[in-house]
Amino acid sequence: MTNSLLQHIEEPRLGFRYDQELEHPKDGLFLFGPLDDIANPAEMRIGVIGTQDGLNYFREWTKTIRSYIPPQNPDKPHHASWPGFQAVFGTKWPEVPLVELTVSGDAVRDSIRLTDRHEAIYKTVALFEEPIRKHLRQEEAPPAVWFVVIPEDVHRYGRPKSVVPREERIRGNRSVSPKFAAKILREGALFPEDQQAAEIYRYDLNFHHQMKARLLDEKVVLQIVRETTLAPDQFARNGRPIRKLQDPATVAWNLCTTAFFKASGKPWKLASVRPGVCYVGLVYKMDGTDPNAGNACCGAQMFLDSGDGVVFRGAVGPWYSKTLKEYHLNKEKASDLMSLVVEAYQNLHGKPPTELFIHGKTRFDDDEWEGFKTVVPNETNLVGVRIRPTTELKLYRVGKMPVLRGTVYLSTKRKGYLWTKGFIPRLDTYPGWEVPNPLLVDIHKGEADLLRVMKDIMGLTKINFNACQFADGQPVTLRFADAVGEILTAAPVPNLPPLPFRHYI
């Protein structure tokens, strides 16, 4: 392009087995397989828990993903066939899971309909949590990843704004009201039974988040999946599935990729990341498990070129400013959090990072930044980058298709716009409906080349192992920030150690 302010970043390439590089993860896995890494499992060690129907659906789904599934439309480049799990990953998927645990369908149906929503979700999670804990106590070789297969009722009524129809509600055993429970959690209770009854109100009203949070202390890796995802044809109404799902091949690509990753496999990595670079995304979430209203939990996600990530839980405190509508740590807590990151990187590599990029949705204030700097070694180039979607600038292209993914507009040396969504030549389409909006990228602390920072962000949109897609709209440092924050605050888990990213997605 002749205009130096308007440029295009070439699509980042990914690394696969045999040191091969390609743009699309499906191409690389199909042709070469995942990275040749000692952590890749020879056979998937899978545990499954669900109702008897759910276990049956999982067994039938297992048969399908062990073999070939045709593409929905072979004439479209963005549709790919599924070759079979072992053909893709070089890892055996067993015919029968290592562990199968059954929960009562009647018990699940009744518990999720309890009138008090805190009681309903807490008790429904317990129906799945307690058998897993019991198994872990009794067995020395646990599964690497657990599939939690949930009935549609749990998805429908196991979320914060879900409403159970009045005629279906079941009266529970609640002994304290939510208002009285809040007072007990702040001030304590005279009677132990009241204190115990109030504890359920410290847990989030979300089955998915609460389930994952309550097993973090056991370092359990979960994949929560709906029965309707595994067997959509079994839930048809008037001959049509009750949910609009992706085609079976795409579902297999997505679920199997995340299962392989959660079992410690290494699907792919960025091919051209500079050595010694570390990326950190900050996580904030108002903490409903803290009795002191108004407190927020902070955390950090550290990512490397391989896609490996570690989540660190920071301190809970009054980090949210109602005036600025932003989260900011004080100097001391910023220092404490970043020291965890630096220590973890040094333990992995034997030396501090050469460059450390901190990604946030807002600018870091001076006090916060000074806290980060106090623990980052002098030889490390520390850079603060604000990244947020914006609608303040739109670009249009002649023809029917939008601008290319990777288009860049540099407004200054430290601020610009990056289109991580747009037309993708490899797919011959734009996977979206509306005119794509860019990310505003702003280097507001430290020194770095803006175009280099944007190239890194483009790469970080391609290491989302929760699916097997060409790219995301946001870098992984921020893509899961809200979801990780939800799980960090979904249950009161004390003394939570740094855990790999796979425990949270």
C-alpha positions in Angstrom: 0.0 0.0 0.0 1.3 3.5 -0.8 -0.1 5.2 2.3 2.4 4.4 5.1 -0.3 5.0 7.7 -2.4 2.2 6.2 -0.6 -1.1 6.2 -1.3 -4.8 6.2 0.2 -7.5 8.5 0.7 -10.8 6.9 -1.3 -13.7 8.5 0.9 -15.2 11.3 1.9 -18.8 10.8 1.6 -21.6 13.3 4.1 -24.3 14.1 3.3 -28.0 13.9 5.1 -31.4 14.0 8.3 -31.7 11.9 8.9 -27.9 12.2 6.2 -27.3 9.6 4.4 -23.9 9.4 0.9 -23.1 8.1 -1.7 -20.4 8.7 -4.7 -22.6 9.6 -4.6 -25.0 12.6 -6.8 -27.5 10.8 -4.4 -27.6 7.9 -1.4 -28.1 10.1 -3.0 -30.8 12.3 -4.4 -32.7 9.3 -1.1 -32.7 7.3 1.5 -32.8 10.1 -0.1 -33.3 13.5 0.5 -31.4 16.7 3.8 -30.3 18.1 6.1 -33.2 18.9 6.2 -32.7 22.7 6.8 -35.0 25.6 3.6 -33.8 27.3 1.4 -35.1 24.5 -0.6 -38.1 25.8 -0.2 -41.5 24.1 -3.8 -42.2 25.1 -6.5 -39.9 26.4 -7.3 -40.6 30.1 -10.9 -39.5 30.2 -13.4 -39.5 33.0 -17.1 -38.9 32.3 -19.9 -38.0 34.7 -23.5 -37.5 33.8 -26.9 -39.0 33.9 -27.4 -42.5 32.4 -28.7 -40.8 29.3 -25.7 -38.5 29.2 -23.3 -41.3 29.5 -25.0 -43.1 26.6 -24.8 -40.0 24.4 -21.1 -39.6 25.2 -20.4 -43.3 24.2 -22.2 -42.8 20.9 -20.4 -39.5 20.3 -17.0 -41.2 21.0 -17.7 -43.7 18.2 -18.2 -40.8 15.7 -15.1 -38.8 16.6 -12.8 -41.9 16.4 -13.5 -42.0 12.7 -14.1 -39.8 9.7 -16.8 -37.2 9.6 -17.5 -35.5 6.2 -17.6 -31.7 5.9 -21.0 -29.9 5.8 -20.1 -28.4 2.5 -17.0 -29.7 0.7 -17.1 -26.9 -1.8 -16.6 -24.2 0.9 -12.9 -23.7 2.1 -14.1 -22.9 5.6 -15.7 -26.3 6.0 -13.3 -29.1 6.8 -13.8 -32.8 7.2 -12.9 -34.5 10.5 -10.3 -37.3 9.9 -10.7 -39.0 13.3 -9.1 -38.2 16.6 -6.0 -40.5 16.3 -5.5 -39.4 12.7 -5.4 -35.7 13.8 -3.5 -35.9 17.1 -1.6 -39.2 16.9 -3.2 -40.0 20.3 -5.6 -42.9 20.9 -9.1 -42.1 22.1 -10.3 -45.2 23.9 -13.5 -46.9 23.2 -14.5 -46.8 26.8 -13.5 -44.0 29.2 -11.2 -44.6 32.1 -13.9 -43.7 34.5 -17.7 -43.4 34.2 -19.7 -41.9 37.0 -23.5 -41.8 37.0 -25.7 -39.2 38.7 -29.4 -39.5 39.1 -31.4 -37.8 36.4 -34.3 -37.4 38.8 -32.1 -35.8 41.5 -30.7 -33.3 38.9 -34.1 -32.4 37.6 -35.4 -31.7 41.1 -32.4 -29.9 42.5 -32.1 -27.4 39.7 -35.8 -26.5 40.2 -35.4 -25.5 43.9 -37.1 -22.2 44.6 -34.0 -20.6 46.1 -31.5 -20.2 43.2 -28.4 -20.3 45.4 -29.6 -23.5 47.0 -30.6 -25.0 43.6 -27.3 -24.4 41.8 -25.1 -25.3 44.9 -26.9 -28.6 45.3 -26.9 -29.4 41.6 -23.1 -28.8 41.4 -22.7 -31.1 44.4 -24.4 -33.9 42.6 -21.5 -33.8 40.1 -18.7 -32.6 42.3 -19.0 -35.1 45.2 -18.7 -38.3 43.0 -15.6 -36.8 41.4 -14.0 -36.0 44.8 -14.9 -39.5 46.1 -13.2 -41.1 43.1 -10.1 -38.9 43.5 -9.8 -40.0 47.2 -10.0 -43.7 46.2 -7.9 -43.9 43.0 -4.3 -43.1 42.6 -4.3 -42.5 38.8 -7.1 -40.0 38.0 -8.3 -39.0 34.5 -6.4 -36.1 32.9 -9.7 -34.5 31.9 -13.3 -35.0 33.0 -16.2 -34.5 30.7 -19.2 -33.3 32.7 -22.3 -34.1 30.6 -25.2 -31.9 31.7 -28.9 -32.3 30.8 -30.5 -29.3 29.1 -32.3 -28.4 32.3 -29.0 -27.6 34.0 -28.0 -25.2 31.2 -31.5 -23.7 31.1 -31.8 -23.0 34.8 -28.2 -23.0 36.0 -27.4 -19.4 35.0 -27.8 -16.1 36.9 -30.9 -14.8 35.1 -32.7 -18.1 34.6 -36.2 -18.4 35.8 -37.9 -21.7 36.7 -41.6 -21.6 35.8 -43.7 -21.2 38.9 -45.5 -24.5 38.5 -42.2 -26.4 38.3 -40.6 -24.9 41.4 -39.8 -27.2 44.3 -39.5 -25.9 47.9 -36.1 -26.5 49.4 -34.6 -26.6 52.8 -33.4 -23.0 53.0 -33.2 -21.9 56.7 -31.9 -18.3 56.2 -33.0 -15.6 53.8 -30.5 -14.1 51.3 -30.6 -10.8 53.2 -30.0 -12.4 56.6 -27.2 -14.6 55.0 -25.4 -11.4 53.7 -25.5 -10.0 57.2 -24.1 -13.3 58.7 -21.3 -13.3 56.1 -20.3 -9.8 57.1 -20.7 -10.0 60.9 -20.8 -13.7 61.7 -23.6 -15.7 63.3 -24.5 -16.6 66.8 -25.3 -20.2 65.9 -23.0 -22.5 63.8 -25.9 -23.9 61.8 -26.9 -20.3 60.6 -23.2 -19.7 59.6 -23.2 -22.9 57.6 -26.5 -22.2 55.9 -25.3 -18.8 54.9 -22.2 -20.2 53.1 -24.1 -21.2 49.9 -24.6 -17.5 49.2 -20.9 -17.0 48.7 -21.1 -19.1 45.5 -21.9 -17.8 42.1 -25.3 -18.4 40.5 -23.7 -20.1 37.5 -23.4 -23.9 37.3 -20.5 -23.8 34.8 -18.4 -21.4 36.7 -19.2 -22.8 40.2 -18.5 -26.4 39.0 -15.0 -25.4 37.8 -14.2 -23.2 40.8 -15.2 -25.8 43.4 -12.7 -28.4 42.0 -9.8 -26.0 41.6 -8.4 -27.1 44.9 -8.1 -30.7 43.5 -6.6 -29.3 40.3 -9.3 -31.1 38.3 -9.5 -30.2 34.6 -13.1 -30.1 33.3 -14.9 -30.0 30.0 -18.6 -29.2 30.6 -20.7 -30.2 27.6 -24.5 -30.3 27.1 -26.2 -33.5 26.1 -27.7 -31.6 23.2 -24.2 -30.9 21.8 -23.3 -34.6 21.8 -26.6 -35.9 20.5 -28.6 -33.1 18.8 -30.8 -35.6 16.9 -32.1 -37.0 20.1 -33.5 -33.6 21.0 -35.5 -32.8 17.9 -38.9 -31.1 17.9 -41.1 -31.6 14.8 -38.1 -33.3 13.1 -35.7 -30.4 13.8 -33.1 -30.2 16.6 -34.1 -27.8 19.4 -30.7 -26.1 19.1 -28.9 -24.6 16.1 -25.4 -26.2 16.3 -22.4 -26.2 14.1 -22.1 -29.2 11.8 -20.8 -32.5 13.4 -17.3 -32.2 11.8 -16.8 -28.7 13.3 -18.1 -29.8 16.7 -15.5 -32.6 16.6 -12.7 -30.3 15.7 -13.5 -27.9 18.5 -14.3 -30.3 21.3 -11.5 -32.6 20.5 -8.9 -29.9 20.2 -9.8 -28.5 23.6 -9.8 -32.0 25.1 -6.3 -32.7 23.7 -5.1 -29.4 25.1 -6.7 -30.0 28.5 -5.0 -33.4 28.6 -1.7 -31.6 28.5 -1.3 -31.9 24.7 0.4 -29.2 22.6 -1.7 -28.7 19.5 0.4 -25.9 17.9 2.4 -22.8 18.7 3.2 -19.4 17.1 5.9 -19.9 14.6 7.7 -16.6 14.7 7.6 -15.2 18.2 10.9 -13.6 19.4 12.6 -15.6 22.1 12.2 -14.4 25.7 8.9 -12.7 25.1 6.1 -13.0 27.7 2.6 -11.7 27.4 0.4 -11.0 30.4 -3.3 -10.1 30.4 -4.9 -8.6 33.5 -8.2 -10.0 34.9 -10.7 -8.1 37.2 -14.0 -9.2 38.5 -16.3 -7.9 41.3 -16.1 -10.7 44.0 -19.5 -11.8 45.2 -17.8 -14.4 47.4 -16.3 -11.6 49.6 -18.5 -10.5 52.4 -17.3 -6.9 52.0 -19.4 -5.6 49.2 -17.6 -3.6 46.5 -14.4 -5.6 46.6 -13.0 -7.0 43.4 -10.6 -9.9 42.6 -7.6 -9.3 40.4 -5.6 -11.9 38.5 -3.1 -12.3 35.7 -2.9 -14.6 32.7 0.6 -15.3 31.5 1.1 -16.7 28.0 4.1 -18.0 26.1 4.6 -18.6 22.3 3.5 -22.3 22.8 0.1 -21.1 24.0 0.9 -22.4 27.5 -0.8 -20.2 30.0 -0.8 -19.8 33.8 -3.4 -18.0 35.8 -2.4 -16.2 39.0 -5.0 -15.0 41.5 -4.1 -11.7 43.1 -5.5 -9.9 46.1 -9.1 -9.0 46.7 -9.7 -5.3 47.4 -11.4 -2.1 46.5 -9.9 -2.0 43.0 -12.9 -0.6 41.1 -13.4 3.2 40.8 -17.0 4.3 40.4 -15.7 7.7 39.2 -13.4 6.3 36.4 -15.4 3.1 35.9 -12.1 1.3 35.8 -10.1 -1.2 37.9 -6.7 -0.3 39.2 -4.4 -2.0 41.8 -2.4 0.0 44.3 1.4 -0.1 44.1 1.8 -2.9 46.7 -0.7 -5.3 45.2 0.5 -4.6 41.6 4.0 -5.5 42.8 2.8 -8.7 44.5 0.9 -9.9 41.4 3.7 -9.2 38.9 6.2 -10.9 41.2 4.2 -14.1 40.8 4.4 -13.8 37.0 8.2 -13.0 36.9 8.9 -15.9 39.3 6.9 -18.3 37.3 8.7 -17.3 34.1 12.1 -17.7 35.7 11.2 -21.1 37.0 10.2 -22.2 33.5 13.2 -20.7 31.6 15.9 -20.2 34.2 16.1 -16.5 33.5 13.8 -13.5 33.3 12.0 -12.5 30.1 13.7 -10.3 27.6 10.4 -8.5 26.9 7.2 -8.4 29.1 4.0 -7.0 27.6 1.1 -6.3 29.9 -2.2 -6.1 28.1 -5.2 -4.4 29.6 -8.5 -2.9 28.6 -7.8 0.4 30.3 -4.6 2.4 30.8 -2.5 1.6 33.8 -2.2 4.5 36.3 1.2 5.6 37.6 0.9 4.0 41.0 0.0 0.6 39.4 2.8 0.9 36.9 5.4 1.7 39.5 4.3 -1.5 41.3 4.9 -3.6 38.2 8.3 -2.0 37.6 9.6 -2.7 41.1 9.7 -6.5 40.6 10.5 -6.6 36.9 14.3 -7.0 36.3 16.2 -4.1 34.7 17.2 -6.2 31.7 13.5 -6.8 30.9 11.8 -4.4 28.6 8.4 -3.7 30.3 5.6 -2.4 28.0 2.0 -1.6 28.9 -0.5 -1.9 26.1 -4.2 -0.9 26.1 -6.3 -3.0 23.8 -10.0 -2.5 23.4 -12.6 -2.9 20.6 -13.8 0.4 19.2 -16.4 1.8 16.7 -14.7 5.2 16.3 -13.1 4.3 13.0 -14.5 2.1 10.1 -12.8 1.2 6.8 -14.7 0.1 3.7 -13.5 -1.8 0.7 -14.7 -1.8 -2.9 -16.9 -4.8 -3.5 -18.9 -7.0 -1.2 -16.2 -8.1 1.2 -14.9 -6.1 4.1 -11.3 -5.1 4.7 -8.7 -7.8 5.0 -8.0 -9.2 8.5 -4.6 -7.7 9.5 -5.3 -4.2 8.1 -3.6 -1.5 10.2 -4.1 2.2 10.5 -1.3 3.9 12.4 -2.6 7.2 13.7 0.6 8.0 15.8 3.8 6.2 16.7 2.2 4.8 19.8 -1.5 4.4 18.9 -3.3 2.7 16.0 -6.1 0.5 14.8 -5.9 -3.2 14.0 -8.5 -5.2 12.2 -8.3 -8.7 13.7 -11.6 -9.5 12.0 -12.1 -9.2 8.2 -11.9 -11.1 4.9 -9.6 -14.1 5.2 -8.2 -15.3 1.8 -7.5 -18.8 3.1 -11.2 -19.3 4.0 -12.4 -17.2 1.0 -14.9 -15.5 3.3 -15.5 -13.1 6.2 -16.7 -15.1 9.2 -19.1 -12.4 10.4 -22.2 -10.5 9.5 -21.5 -6.8 10.1 -18.8 -4.4 9.1 -15.8 -5.5 11.2 -14.6 -3.1 13.9 -10.9 -2.7 14.8 -9.1 -3.0 18.0 -7.6 0.2 19.4 -4.0 -0.5 20.3 -2.3 2.1 22.5 1.3 1.8 23.9 1.0 4.0 26.9 3.8 2.7 29.1 7.3 1.8 28.1 8.8 1.7 24.7 8.1 -0.6 21.8 7.5 -0.6 18.0 3.8 -0.3 17.4 3.7 -2.4 14.3 5.7 -5.1 16.1 3.2 -5.0 19.0 0.3 -5.3 16.5 2.0 -8.3 14.8 2.2 -10.0 18.3 -1.5 -9.3 18.9 -2.4 -10.9 15.6 -0.4 -14.0 16.6 -2.1 -14.1 20.0 -5.5 -14.3 18.3 -4.5 -17.7 16.9 -3.7 -19.6 20.1 -7.2 -20.1 21.5 -7.2 -23.9 22.2 -10.8 -23.8 23.3 -11.7 -24.3 19.7 -10.0 -25.1 16.4 -10.7 -22.0 14.4 -8.6 -19.8 12.1 -8.4 -16.9 14.5 -10.2 -15.0 17.2 -11.1 -11.3 17.3 -9.1 -10.7 20.5 -5.7 -11.8 21.7 -5.8 -14.7 24.1 -4.4 -12.4 26.8 -7.8 -10.6 26.9 -10.1 -13.1 25.1 -10.7 -15.1 28.3 -10.2 -12.4 30.9 -13.9 -12.1 31.8 -14.4 -15.9 31.9 -11.3 -16.5 34.0 -12.4 -13.7 36.4 -15.9 -15.4 36.7 -14.3 -18.7 37.8 -11.8 -17.0 40.1 -14.8 -15.5 42.0 -17.4 -18.2 41.6 -16.5 -19.9 44.9 -14.5 -19.1 48.0 -11.3 -21.1 47.2 -8.6 -20.1 49.7 -4.9 -20.2 49.0 -5.3 -20.9 45.3 -1.9 -21.6 43.7 -1.0 -20.6 40.1 -2.7 -23.1 37.8 -2.4 -23.8 34.1 -4.8 -22.1 31.9 -6.6 -25.3 31.0 -8.2 -25.4 34.4 -10.2 -22.3 33.5 -11.4 -22.6 29.9 
